[in-house]
Amino acid sequence: MKKFLFVSAIVLCSVVLHAQPGTISLNLDAGYNFGSTINFDIANAKPQGALQWGGGFEYYTMWDQSIELKYLRSSTDIDLNIPKSTTDVTSGSFNYILLGWNKYFGPDPEAKILPYGGLGLGMNIMDINDNTSTKFSWDAKLGVKIKTNSAVSLKLQGYLQHTISAAGTDIWYGWYGAYPVTDYASLWQFGLGGVLCFDFSRK
């Protein structure tokens, strides 16, 4: 994951150095992640709903396409449920670092309202009771960008974030007997939010 972050930083710096005036936007993100469940073999964890905030830079390769590097963070309580045991409540945070691609739809680049969608890849740095682990993550989003006559515009969007991690092994049986296979646990987070955009090309 550290390699991904390093490569992402190099890509973004290269893009910024070659960018023409007016093609970069500073974005400030805010949203709400709904509660979810992470299932393990004999237990589950339930992150509660929480606010998510962050920001990043968006570089427009064309008026209807862009590359975005962003950081998103949420802090929440997590219910740990183990059969035949009491439910423990702990605290944690999810820190997403994602490099993504956005596509805007519509024939008119001067339109005030532009629908868009996007996909991103990166990592989720999870901090649970001061124990940190870094896992592969991706996100997808759909929304609409509302332009103004100033340098400020607003995005309204729904998004889905997915983190996957190896979580022990299962035993499977085949022609040649029993053999272990890696088991995986997934964190799915759905949210609604907005993005305040500052377009450096507009005054």
PyMOL commands that place a pseudoatom at each C-alpha (Angstrom):
pseudoatom trace, name=CA, resn=MET, resi=1, chain=A, elem=C, hetatm=0, pos=[0.000, 0.000, 0.000]
pseudoatom trace, name=CA, resn=LYS, resi=2, chain=A, elem=C, hetatm=0, pos=[2.899, 2.349, 0.660]
pseudoatom trace, name=CA, resn=LYS, resi=3, chain=A, elem=C, hetatm=0, pos=[4.041, 1.722, -2.905]
pseudoatom trace, name=CA, resn=PHE, resi=4, chain=A, elem=C, hetatm=0, pos=[0.580, 2.672, -4.187]
pseudoatom trace, name=CA, resn=LEU, resi=5, chain=A, elem=C, hetatm=0, pos=[0.657, 5.926, -2.212]
pseudoatom trace, name=CA, resn=PHE, resi=6, chain=A, elem=C, hetatm=0, pos=[4.142, 6.729, -3.518]
pseudoatom trace, name=CA, resn=VAL, resi=7, chain=A, elem=C, hetatm=0, pos=[3.178, 6.019, -7.133]
pseudoatom trace, name=CA, resn=SER, resi=8, chain=A, elem=C, hetatm=0, pos=[-0.061, 8.031, -6.739]
pseudoatom trace, name=CA, resn=ALA, resi=9, chain=A, elem=C, hetatm=0, pos=[1.884, 11.028, -5.442]
pseudoatom trace, name=CA, resn=ILE, resi=10, chain=A, elem=C, hetatm=0, pos=[4.288, 10.819, -8.396]
pseudoatom trace, name=CA, resn=VAL, resi=11, chain=A, elem=C, hetatm=0, pos=[1.395, 10.601, -10.886]
pseudoatom trace, name=CA, resn=LEU, resi=12, chain=A, elem=C, hetatm=0, pos=[-0.400, 13.568, -9.342]
pseudoatom trace, name=CA, resn=CYS, resi=13, chain=A, elem=C, hetatm=0, pos=[2.771, 15.704, -9.197]
pseudoatom trace, name=CA, resn=SER, resi=14, chain=A, elem=C, hetatm=0, pos=[3.523, 14.897, -12.839]
pseudoatom trace, name=CA, resn=VAL, resi=15, chain=A, elem=C, hetatm=0, pos=[-0.002, 15.847, -13.850]
pseudoatom trace, name=CA, resn=VAL, resi=16, chain=A, elem=C, hetatm=0, pos=[0.098, 19.090, -11.886]
pseudoatom trace, name=CA, resn=LEU, resi=17, chain=A, elem=C, hetatm=0, pos=[3.457, 20.093, -13.360]
pseudoatom trace, name=CA, resn=HIS, resi=18, chain=A, elem=C, hetatm=0, pos=[2.113, 19.659, -16.885]
pseudoatom trace, name=CA, resn=ALA, resi=19, chain=A, elem=C, hetatm=0, pos=[-1.328, 21.109, -16.207]
pseudoatom trace, name=CA, resn=GLN, resi=20, chain=A, elem=C, hetatm=0, pos=[-2.491, 24.144, -18.128]
pseudoatom trace, name=CA, resn=PRO, resi=21, chain=A, elem=C, hetatm=0, pos=[-3.925, 27.136, -16.198]
pseudoatom trace, name=CA, resn=GLY, resi=22, chain=A, elem=C, hetatm=0, pos=[-7.482, 26.522, -15.051]
pseudoatom trace, name=CA, resn=THR, resi=23, chain=A, elem=C, hetatm=0, pos=[-7.538, 22.719, -15.113]
pseudoatom trace, name=CA, resn=ILE, resi=24, chain=A, elem=C, hetatm=0, pos=[-7.166, 22.022, -11.386]
pseudoatom trace, name=CA, resn=SER, resi=25, chain=A, elem=C, hetatm=0, pos=[-9.866, 22.074, -8.699]
pseudoatom trace, name=CA, resn=LEU, resi=26, chain=A, elem=C, hetatm=0, pos=[-9.441, 21.975, -4.913]
pseudoatom trace, name=CA, resn=ASN, resi=27, chain=A, elem=C, hetatm=0, pos=[-12.242, 19.863, -3.439]
pseudoatom trace, name=CA, resn=LEU, resi=28, chain=A, elem=C, hetatm=0, pos=[-13.522, 19.741, 0.157]
pseudoatom trace, name=CA, resn=ASP, resi=29, chain=A, elem=C, hetatm=0, pos=[-15.629, 16.646, 0.916]
pseudoatom trace, name=CA, resn=ALA, resi=30, chain=A, elem=C, hetatm=0, pos=[-18.270, 16.075, 3.596]
pseudoatom trace, name=CA, resn=GLY, resi=31, chain=A, elem=C, hetatm=0, pos=[-20.789, 13.262, 3.912]
pseudoatom trace, name=CA, resn=TYR, resi=32, chain=A, elem=C, hetatm=0, pos=[-22.525, 10.746, 6.123]
pseudoatom trace, name=CA, resn=ASN, resi=33, chain=A, elem=C, hetatm=0, pos=[-21.711, 7.027, 6.099]
pseudoatom trace, name=CA, resn=PHE, resi=34, chain=A, elem=C, hetatm=0, pos=[-24.577, 4.759, 7.111]
pseudoatom trace, name=CA, resn=GLY, resi=35, chain=A, elem=C, hetatm=0, pos=[-24.023, 1.870, 9.518]
pseudoatom trace, name=CA, resn=SER, resi=36, chain=A, elem=C, hetatm=0, pos=[-22.739, -1.438, 8.117]
pseudoatom trace, name=CA, resn=THR, resi=37, chain=A, elem=C, hetatm=0, pos=[-21.737, -4.963, 9.166]
pseudoatom trace, name=CA, resn=ILE, resi=38, chain=A, elem=C, hetatm=0, pos=[-18.462, -6.855, 8.754]
pseudoatom trace, name=CA, resn=ASN, resi=39, chain=A, elem=C, hetatm=0, pos=[-19.025, -10.614, 8.902]
pseudoatom trace, name=CA, resn=PHE, resi=40, chain=A, elem=C, hetatm=0, pos=[-16.387, -13.032, 10.180]
pseudoatom trace, name=CA, resn=ASP, resi=41, chain=A, elem=C, hetatm=0, pos=[-16.651, -16.798, 10.630]
pseudoatom trace, name=CA, resn=ILE, resi=42, chain=A, elem=C, hetatm=0, pos=[-17.814, -16.715, 14.250]
pseudoatom trace, name=CA, resn=ALA, resi=43, chain=A, elem=C, hetatm=0, pos=[-18.463, -13.026, 14.879]
pseudoatom trace, name=CA, resn=ASN, resi=44, chain=A, elem=C, hetatm=0, pos=[-19.313, -9.713, 13.297]
pseudoatom trace, name=CA, resn=ALA, resi=45, chain=A, elem=C, hetatm=0, pos=[-18.453, -6.065, 13.740]
pseudoatom trace, name=CA, resn=LYS, resi=46, chain=A, elem=C, hetatm=0, pos=[-20.915, -3.241, 13.144]
pseudoatom trace, name=CA, resn=PRO, resi=47, chain=A, elem=C, hetatm=0, pos=[-19.494, 0.239, 12.462]
pseudoatom trace, name=CA, resn=GLN, resi=48, chain=A, elem=C, hetatm=0, pos=[-22.123, 2.824, 13.333]
pseudoatom trace, name=CA, resn=GLY, resi=49, chain=A, elem=C, hetatm=0, pos=[-23.191, 5.656, 11.075]
pseudoatom trace, name=CA, resn=ALA, resi=50, chain=A, elem=C, hetatm=0, pos=[-20.806, 8.608, 11.162]
pseudoatom trace, name=CA, resn=LEU, resi=51, chain=A, elem=C, hetatm=0, pos=[-19.752, 11.810, 9.438]
pseudoatom trace, name=CA, resn=GLN, resi=52, chain=A, elem=C, hetatm=0, pos=[-16.999, 11.628, 6.843]
pseudoatom trace, name=CA, resn=TRP, resi=53, chain=A, elem=C, hetatm=0, pos=[-14.796, 14.529, 5.793]
pseudoatom trace, name=CA, resn=GLY, resi=54, chain=A, elem=C, hetatm=0, pos=[-11.714, 15.142, 3.692]
pseudoatom trace, name=CA, resn=GLY, resi=55, chain=A, elem=C, hetatm=0, pos=[-10.455, 16.739, 0.532]
pseudoatom trace, name=CA, resn=GLY, resi=56, chain=A, elem=C, hetatm=0, pos=[-8.260, 16.442, -2.502]
pseudoatom trace, name=CA, resn=PHE, resi=57, chain=A, elem=C, hetatm=0, pos=[-7.280, 17.738, -5.912]
pseudoatom trace, name=CA, resn=GLU, resi=58, chain=A, elem=C, hetatm=0, pos=[-9.057, 17.094, -9.212]
pseudoatom trace, name=CA, resn=TYR, resi=59, chain=A, elem=C, hetatm=0, pos=[-7.245, 17.583, -12.516]
pseudoatom trace, name=CA, resn=TYR, resi=60, chain=A, elem=C, hetatm=0, pos=[-9.367, 17.873, -15.674]
pseudoatom trace, name=CA, resn=THR, resi=61, chain=A, elem=C, hetatm=0, pos=[-7.706, 16.102, -18.577]
pseudoatom trace, name=CA, resn=MET, resi=62, chain=A, elem=C, hetatm=0, pos=[-10.714, 17.181, -20.676]
pseudoatom trace, name=CA, resn=TRP, resi=63, chain=A, elem=C, hetatm=0, pos=[-13.770, 19.237, -19.776]
pseudoatom trace, name=CA, resn=ASP, resi=64, chain=A, elem=C, hetatm=0, pos=[-15.747, 16.016, -19.187]
pseudoatom trace, name=CA, resn=GLN, resi=65, chain=A, elem=C, hetatm=0, pos=[-13.029, 13.810, -17.621]
pseudoatom trace, name=CA, resn=SER, resi=66, chain=A, elem=C, hetatm=0, pos=[-10.804, 14.205, -14.601]
pseudoatom trace, name=CA, resn=ILE, resi=67, chain=A, elem=C, hetatm=0, pos=[-8.271, 12.453, -12.356]
pseudoatom trace, name=CA, resn=GLU, resi=68, chain=A, elem=C, hetatm=0, pos=[-8.730, 12.883, -8.614]
pseudoatom trace, name=CA, resn=LEU, resi=69, chain=A, elem=C, hetatm=0, pos=[-6.562, 12.186, -5.572]
pseudoatom trace, name=CA, resn=LYS, resi=70, chain=A, elem=C, hetatm=0, pos=[-8.396, 12.472, -2.248]
pseudoatom trace, name=CA, resn=TYR, resi=71, chain=A, elem=C, hetatm=0, pos=[-8.228, 11.697, 1.463]
pseudoatom trace, name=CA, resn=LEU, resi=72, chain=A, elem=C, hetatm=0, pos=[-11.380, 10.842, 3.444]
pseudoatom trace, name=CA, resn=ARG, resi=73, chain=A, elem=C, hetatm=0, pos=[-11.732, 10.166, 7.184]
pseudoatom trace, name=CA, resn=SER, resi=74, chain=A, elem=C, hetatm=0, pos=[-14.532, 9.033, 9.488]
pseudoatom trace, name=CA, resn=SER, resi=75, chain=A, elem=C, hetatm=0, pos=[-14.489, 8.182, 13.208]
pseudoatom trace, name=CA, resn=THR, resi=76, chain=A, elem=C, hetatm=0, pos=[-17.145, 5.921, 14.683]
pseudoatom trace, name=CA, resn=ASP, resi=77, chain=A, elem=C, hetatm=0, pos=[-18.134, 3.450, 17.381]
pseudoatom trace, name=CA, resn=ILE, resi=78, chain=A, elem=C, hetatm=0, pos=[-17.937, -0.229, 16.431]
pseudoatom trace, name=CA, resn=ASP, resi=79, chain=A, elem=C, hetatm=0, pos=[-20.056, -2.969, 18.035]
pseudoatom trace, name=CA, resn=LEU, resi=80, chain=A, elem=C, hetatm=0, pos=[-18.218, -6.296, 18.310]
pseudoatom trace, name=CA, resn=ASN, resi=81, chain=A, elem=C, hetatm=0, pos=[-20.645, -9.223, 18.473]
pseudoatom trace, name=CA, resn=ILE, resi=82, chain=A, elem=C, hetatm=0, pos=[-19.376, -12.675, 19.467]
pseudoatom trace, name=CA, resn=PRO, resi=83, chain=A, elem=C, hetatm=0, pos=[-21.841, -15.583, 19.992]
pseudoatom trace, name=CA, resn=LYS, resi=84, chain=A, elem=C, hetatm=0, pos=[-22.369, -16.560, 23.650]
pseudoatom trace, name=CA, resn=SER, resi=85, chain=A, elem=C, hetatm=0, pos=[-20.619, -13.399, 24.749]
pseudoatom trace, name=CA, resn=THR, resi=86, chain=A, elem=C, hetatm=0, pos=[-21.509, -9.811, 25.588]
pseudoatom trace, name=CA, resn=THR, resi=87, chain=A, elem=C, hetatm=0, pos=[-21.366, -7.135, 22.898]
pseudoatom trace, name=CA, resn=ASP, resi=88, chain=A, elem=C, hetatm=0, pos=[-18.305, -4.938, 23.201]
pseudoatom trace, name=CA, resn=VAL, resi=89, chain=A, elem=C, hetatm=0, pos=[-18.239, -1.378, 21.909]
pseudoatom trace, name=CA, resn=THR, resi=90, chain=A, elem=C, hetatm=0, pos=[-14.965, 0.051, 20.699]
pseudoatom trace, name=CA, resn=SER, resi=91, chain=A, elem=C, hetatm=0, pos=[-13.948, 3.127, 18.724]
pseudoatom trace, name=CA, resn=GLY, resi=92, chain=A, elem=C, hetatm=0, pos=[-12.139, 3.357, 15.437]
pseudoatom trace, name=CA, resn=SER, resi=93, chain=A, elem=C, hetatm=0, pos=[-11.456, 5.412, 12.353]
pseudoatom trace, name=CA, resn=PHE, resi=94, chain=A, elem=C, hetatm=0, pos=[-11.332, 4.737, 8.622]
pseudoatom trace, name=CA, resn=ASN, resi=95, chain=A, elem=C, hetatm=0, pos=[-8.885, 6.735, 6.509]
pseudoatom trace, name=CA, resn=TYR, resi=96, chain=A, elem=C, hetatm=0, pos=[-9.267, 6.371, 2.746]
pseudoatom trace, name=CA, resn=ILE, resi=97, chain=A, elem=C, hetatm=0, pos=[-6.586, 7.458, 0.279]
pseudoatom trace, name=CA, resn=LEU, resi=98, chain=A, elem=C, hetatm=0, pos=[-7.950, 7.008, -3.245]
pseudoatom trace, name=CA, resn=LEU, resi=99, chain=A, elem=C, hetatm=0, pos=[-6.837, 7.797, -6.777]
pseudoatom trace, name=CA, resn=GLY, resi=100, chain=A, elem=C, hetatm=0, pos=[-9.775, 7.894, -9.160]
pseudoatom trace, name=CA, resn=TRP, resi=101, chain=A, elem=C, hetatm=0, pos=[-11.257, 8.850, -12.510]
pseudoatom trace, name=CA, resn=ASN, resi=102, chain=A, elem=C, hetatm=0, pos=[-14.437, 10.912, -13.018]
pseudoatom trace, name=CA, resn=LYS, resi=103, chain=A, elem=C, hetatm=0, pos=[-16.643, 11.215, -16.081]
pseudoatom trace, name=CA, resn=TYR, resi=104, chain=A, elem=C, hetatm=0, pos=[-19.079, 14.111, -16.594]
pseudoatom trace, name=CA, resn=PHE, resi=105, chain=A, elem=C, hetatm=0, pos=[-22.091, 13.699, -18.890]
pseudoatom trace, name=CA, resn=GLY, resi=106, chain=A, elem=C, hetatm=0, pos=[-23.740, 16.147, -21.250]
pseudoatom trace, name=CA, resn=PRO, resi=107, chain=A, elem=C, hetatm=0, pos=[-23.035, 17.804, -24.621]
pseudoatom trace, name=CA, resn=ASP, resi=108, chain=A, elem=C, hetatm=0, pos=[-22.474, 21.321, -23.269]
pseudoatom trace, name=CA, resn=PRO, resi=109, chain=A, elem=C, hetatm=0, pos=[-19.310, 22.099, -21.258]
pseudoatom trace, name=CA, resn=GLU, resi=110, chain=A, elem=C, hetatm=0, pos=[-20.880, 25.417, -20.177]
pseudoatom trace, name=CA, resn=ALA, resi=111, chain=A, elem=C, hetatm=0, pos=[-23.962, 23.770, -18.659]
pseudoatom trace, name=CA, resn=LYS, resi=112, chain=A, elem=C, hetatm=0, pos=[-24.687, 24.747, -15.056]
pseudoatom trace, name=CA, resn=ILE, resi=113, chain=A, elem=C, hetatm=0, pos=[-25.691, 21.211, -14.076]
pseudoatom trace, name=CA, resn=LEU, resi=114, chain=A, elem=C, hetatm=0, pos=[-23.570, 18.196, -15.037]
pseudoatom trace, name=CA, resn=PRO, resi=115, chain=A, elem=C, hetatm=0, pos=[-24.295, 14.608, -13.944]
pseudoatom trace, name=CA, resn=TYR, resi=116, chain=A, elem=C, hetatm=0, pos=[-21.175, 12.518, -13.284]
pseudoatom trace, name=CA, resn=GLY, resi=117, chain=A, elem=C, hetatm=0, pos=[-19.861, 9.174, -12.111]
pseudoatom trace, name=CA, resn=GLY, resi=118, chain=A, elem=C, hetatm=0, pos=[-16.514, 8.030, -10.821]
pseudoatom trace, name=CA, resn=LEU, resi=119, chain=A, elem=C, hetatm=0, pos=[-14.354, 5.097, -9.735]
pseudoatom trace, name=CA, resn=GLY, resi=120, chain=A, elem=C, hetatm=0, pos=[-11.336, 5.070, -7.431]
pseudoatom trace, name=CA, resn=LEU, resi=121, chain=A, elem=C, hetatm=0, pos=[-8.698, 2.643, -6.134]
pseudoatom trace, name=CA, resn=GLY, resi=122, chain=A, elem=C, hetatm=0, pos=[-6.494, 2.910, -3.091]
pseudoatom trace, name=CA, resn=MET, resi=123, chain=A, elem=C, hetatm=0, pos=[-6.256, 1.991, 0.560]
pseudoatom trace, name=CA, resn=ASN, resi=124, chain=A, elem=C, hetatm=0, pos=[-8.117, 2.201, 3.841]
pseudoatom trace, name=CA, resn=ILE, resi=125, chain=A, elem=C, hetatm=0, pos=[-5.920, 2.799, 6.884]
pseudoatom trace, name=CA, resn=MET, resi=126, chain=A, elem=C, hetatm=0, pos=[-8.041, 1.448, 9.742]
pseudoatom trace, name=CA, resn=ASP, resi=127, chain=A, elem=C, hetatm=0, pos=[-7.250, 2.431, 13.324]
pseudoatom trace, name=CA, resn=ILE, resi=128, chain=A, elem=C, hetatm=0, pos=[-9.100, 0.289, 15.886]
pseudoatom trace, name=CA, resn=ASN, resi=129, chain=A, elem=C, hetatm=0, pos=[-8.136, 0.846, 19.538]
pseudoatom trace, name=CA, resn=ASP, resi=130, chain=A, elem=C, hetatm=0, pos=[-4.750, 2.232, 18.423]
pseudoatom trace, name=CA, resn=ASN, resi=131, chain=A, elem=C, hetatm=0, pos=[-4.095, -0.866, 16.283]
pseudoatom trace, name=CA, resn=THR, resi=132, chain=A, elem=C, hetatm=0, pos=[-3.510, 0.195, 12.687]
pseudoatom trace, name=CA, resn=SER, resi=133, chain=A, elem=C, hetatm=0, pos=[-3.818, -1.895, 9.533]
pseudoatom trace, name=CA, resn=THR, resi=134, chain=A, elem=C, hetatm=0, pos=[-3.843, -0.922, 5.858]
pseudoatom trace, name=CA, resn=LYS, resi=135, chain=A, elem=C, hetatm=0, pos=[-6.163, -2.702, 3.408]
pseudoatom trace, name=CA, resn=PHE, resi=136, chain=A, elem=C, hetatm=0, pos=[-7.036, -2.474, -0.286]
pseudoatom trace, name=CA, resn=SER, resi=137, chain=A, elem=C, hetatm=0, pos=[-10.111, -0.338, -1.032]
pseudoatom trace, name=CA, resn=TRP, resi=138, chain=A, elem=C, hetatm=0, pos=[-12.113, 1.039, -3.916]
pseudoatom trace, name=CA, resn=ASP, resi=139, chain=A, elem=C, hetatm=0, pos=[-15.028, 3.425, -4.284]
pseudoatom trace, name=CA, resn=ALA, resi=140, chain=A, elem=C, hetatm=0, pos=[-17.743, 4.351, -6.772]
pseudoatom trace, name=CA, resn=LYS, resi=141, chain=A, elem=C, hetatm=0, pos=[-19.954, 7.431, -6.889]
pseudoatom trace, name=CA, resn=LEU, resi=142, chain=A, elem=C, hetatm=0, pos=[-22.795, 9.032, -8.811]
pseudoatom trace, name=CA, resn=GLY, resi=143, chain=A, elem=C, hetatm=0, pos=[-23.865, 12.614, -8.519]
pseudoatom trace, name=CA, resn=VAL, resi=144, chain=A, elem=C, hetatm=0, pos=[-24.419, 15.995, -10.083]
pseudoatom trace, name=CA, resn=LYS, resi=145, chain=A, elem=C, hetatm=0, pos=[-22.154, 19.057, -10.249]
pseudoatom trace, name=CA, resn=ILE, resi=146, chain=A, elem=C, hetatm=0, pos=[-23.821, 22.447, -9.901]
pseudoatom trace, name=CA, resn=LYS, resi=147, chain=A, elem=C, hetatm=0, pos=[-21.777, 25.323, -11.318]
pseudoatom trace, name=CA, resn=THR, resi=148, chain=A, elem=C, hetatm=0, pos=[-22.026, 28.995, -10.394]
pseudoatom trace, name=CA, resn=ASN, resi=149, chain=A, elem=C, hetatm=0, pos=[-20.730, 32.142, -12.038]
pseudoatom trace, name=CA, resn=SER, resi=150, chain=A, elem=C, hetatm=0, pos=[-17.867, 32.235, -9.532]
pseudoatom trace, name=CA, resn=ALA, resi=151, chain=A, elem=C, hetatm=0, pos=[-14.916, 29.943, -8.831]
pseudoatom trace, name=CA, resn=VAL, resi=152, chain=A, elem=C, hetatm=0, pos=[-17.052, 27.893, -6.421]
pseudoatom trace, name=CA, resn=SER, resi=153, chain=A, elem=C, hetatm=0, pos=[-19.237, 24.969, -7.457]
pseudoatom trace, name=CA, resn=LEU, resi=154, chain=A, elem=C, hetatm=0, pos=[-21.031, 22.225, -5.552]
pseudoatom trace, name=CA, resn=LYS, resi=155, chain=A, elem=C, hetatm=0, pos=[-21.298, 18.482, -6.041]
pseudoatom trace, name=CA, resn=LEU, resi=156, chain=A, elem=C, hetatm=0, pos=[-24.088, 16.365, -4.554]
pseudoatom trace, name=CA, resn=GLN, resi=157, chain=A, elem=C, hetatm=0, pos=[-23.395, 12.638, -4.626]
pseudoatom trace, name=CA, resn=GLY, resi=158, chain=A, elem=C, hetatm=0, pos=[-24.054, 9.153, -3.370]
pseudoatom trace, name=CA, resn=TYR, resi=159, chain=A, elem=C, hetatm=0, pos=[-21.059, 6.884, -2.921]
pseudoatom trace, name=CA, resn=LEU, resi=160, chain=A, elem=C, hetatm=0, pos=[-20.068, 3.319, -2.093]
pseudoatom trace, name=CA, resn=GLN, resi=161, chain=A, elem=C, hetatm=0, pos=[-16.769, 2.386, -0.440]
pseudoatom trace, name=CA, resn=HIS, resi=162, chain=A, elem=C, hetatm=0, pos=[-15.463, -1.177, -0.164]
pseudoatom trace, name=CA, resn=THR, resi=163, chain=A, elem=C, hetatm=0, pos=[-12.529, -2.500, 1.858]
pseudoatom trace, name=CA, resn=ILE, resi=164, chain=A, elem=C, hetatm=0, pos=[-11.484, -6.144, 1.712]
pseudoatom trace, name=CA, resn=SER, resi=165, chain=A, elem=C, hetatm=0, pos=[-9.116, -8.029, 4.003]
pseudoatom trace, name=CA, resn=ALA, resi=166, chain=A, elem=C, hetatm=0, pos=[-7.925, -11.593, 4.498]
pseudoatom trace, name=CA, resn=ALA, resi=167, chain=A, elem=C, hetatm=0, pos=[-9.494, -12.925, 7.706]
pseudoatom trace, name=CA, resn=GLY, resi=168, chain=A, elem=C, hetatm=0, pos=[-8.156, -16.380, 8.478]
pseudoatom trace, name=CA, resn=THR, resi=169, chain=A, elem=C, hetatm=0, pos=[-8.810, -19.579, 6.539]
pseudoatom trace, name=CA, resn=ASP, resi=170, chain=A, elem=C, hetatm=0, pos=[-11.665, -21.953, 5.773]
pseudoatom trace, name=CA, resn=ILE, resi=171, chain=A, elem=C, hetatm=0, pos=[-11.474, -25.664, 5.094]
pseudoatom trace, name=CA, resn=TRP, resi=172, chain=A, elem=C, hetatm=0, pos=[-12.822, -26.862, 1.742]
pseudoatom trace, name=CA, resn=TYR, resi=173, chain=A, elem=C, hetatm=0, pos=[-13.219, -30.417, 0.531]
pseudoatom trace, name=CA, resn=GLY, resi=174, chain=A, elem=C, hetatm=0, pos=[-12.453, -31.580, -2.991]
pseudoatom trace, name=CA, resn=TRP, resi=175, chain=A, elem=C, hetatm=0, pos=[-11.398, -34.636, -4.957]
pseudoatom trace, name=CA, resn=TYR, resi=176, chain=A, elem=C, hetatm=0, pos=[-8.131, -34.814, -3.073]
pseudoatom trace, name=CA, resn=GLY, resi=177, chain=A, elem=C, hetatm=0, pos=[-9.481, -34.261, 0.424]
pseudoatom trace, name=CA, resn=ALA, resi=178, chain=A, elem=C, hetatm=0, pos=[-9.534, -31.198, 2.658]
pseudoatom trace, name=CA, resn=TYR, resi=179, chain=A, elem=C, hetatm=0, pos=[-7.448, -28.115, 1.981]
pseudoatom trace, name=CA, resn=PRO, resi=180, chain=A, elem=C, hetatm=0, pos=[-7.320, -24.590, 3.477]
pseudoatom trace, name=CA, resn=VAL, resi=181, chain=A, elem=C, hetatm=0, pos=[-8.364, -21.516, 1.510]
pseudoatom trace, name=CA, resn=THR, resi=182, chain=A, elem=C, hetatm=0, pos=[-8.075, -17.876, 2.498]
pseudoatom trace, name=CA, resn=ASP, resi=183, chain=A, elem=C, hetatm=0, pos=[-11.223, -16.355, 3.944]
pseudoatom trace, name=CA, resn=TYR, resi=184, chain=A, elem=C, hetatm=0, pos=[-12.037, -12.674, 3.383]
pseudoatom trace, name=CA, resn=ALA, resi=185, chain=A, elem=C, hetatm=0, pos=[-13.995, -10.065, 5.299]
pseudoatom trace, name=CA, resn=SER, resi=186, chain=A, elem=C, hetatm=0, pos=[-15.532, -7.028, 3.590]
pseudoatom trace, name=CA, resn=LEU, resi=187, chain=A, elem=C, hetatm=0, pos=[-16.461, -3.576, 4.804]
pseudoatom trace, name=CA, resn=TRP, resi=188, chain=A, elem=C, hetatm=0, pos=[-19.140, -1.930, 2.664]
pseudoatom trace, name=CA, resn=GLN, resi=189, chain=A, elem=C, hetatm=0, pos=[-19.948, 1.707, 3.394]
pseudoatom trace, name=CA, resn=PHE, resi=190, chain=A, elem=C, hetatm=0, pos=[-22.725, 3.604, 1.619]
pseudoatom trace, name=CA, resn=GLY, resi=191, chain=A, elem=C, hetatm=0, pos=[-23.034, 7.341, 2.096]
pseudoatom trace, name=CA, resn=LEU, resi=192, chain=A, elem=C, hetatm=0, pos=[-24.516, 10.604, 0.883]
pseudoatom trace, name=CA, resn=GLY, resi=193, chain=A, elem=C, hetatm=0, pos=[-22.624, 13.851, 0.768]
pseudoatom trace, name=CA, resn=GLY, resi=194, chain=A, elem=C, hetatm=0, pos=[-21.432, 16.955, -0.961]
pseudoatom trace, name=CA, resn=VAL, resi=195, chain=A, elem=C, hetatm=0, pos=[-18.209, 18.423, -2.312]
pseudoatom trace, name=CA, resn=LEU, resi=196, chain=A, elem=C, hetatm=0, pos=[-17.301, 22.106, -2.344]
pseudoatom trace, name=CA, resn=CYS, resi=197, chain=A, elem=C, hetatm=0, pos=[-15.122, 22.759, -5.395]
pseudoatom trace, name=CA, resn=PHE, resi=198, chain=A, elem=C, hetatm=0, pos=[-12.787, 25.696, -6.003]
pseudoatom trace, name=CA, resn=ASP, resi=199, chain=A, elem=C, hetatm=0, pos=[-11.897, 25.917, -9.683]
pseudoatom trace, name=CA, resn=PHE, resi=200, chain=A, elem=C, hetatm=0, pos=[-8.579, 27.721, -10.123]
pseudoatom trace, name=CA, resn=SER, resi=201, chain=A, elem=C, hetatm=0, pos=[-9.538, 28.743, -13.672]
pseudoatom trace, name=CA, resn=ARG, resi=202, chain=A, elem=C, hetatm=0, pos=[-12.460, 30.922, -12.603]
pseudoatom trace, name=CA, resn=LYS, resi=203, chain=A, elem=C, hetatm=0, pos=[-12.498, 34.238, -10.759]
for i in range(1, 203): cmd.bond("trace and resi %d" % i, "trace and resi %d" % (i + 1))
show_as sticks, trace
zoom trace
